[in-house]
């Protein structure tokens, strides 16, 4: 089970693993999530799992995308909750 860690009403951190964090923001389209690593951050499209922008650590980004593939409904639900879908 994944515990949603709330920091404020416009950002939900939905997963942490070591030095990597996955968050969903009240944000612009397309539906995407953010991956934060010590080396930088990236935005990843939920539909395609393509990196939209950023410079997250490649190894940690791959790990985040693998987790996201297995948890797409959770990420979509958080996006919908924050973005009024």
PEBEL-V584501 format. One record per pair of residues at least 12 apart in sequence whose ideal C-beta (glycine too) atoms are under 7 Angstrom apart, sorted by the first residue. I is the first residue (numbers start at 0). J is the second residue. If there is no record, write none. Layout:
i=(I I)
j=(J J)
This chain:
i=(1 1 1 1 9 9 9 10 10 11 11 11 13 13 13 14 16 18 18 18 19 19 19 19 19 20 21 21 21 21 22 23 23 23 23 24 25 25 29 29 30 30 30 30 31 31 31 31 32 32 32 34 34 34 36 36 36 37 38 38 38 39 39 39 40 40 41 41 41 41 43 43 45 45 45 48 48 48)
j=(13 14 70 73 24 25 81 22 24 23 77 81 73 74 77 66 62 36 37 59 34 36 59 62 63 35 34 63 66 67 35 74 77 78 81 81 81 82 44 46 45 46 75 78 43 44 45 51 45 67 74 55 60 63 55 56 59 56 54 55 56 53 54 55 53 55 53 54 55 60 64 67 71 74 75 64 67 68)
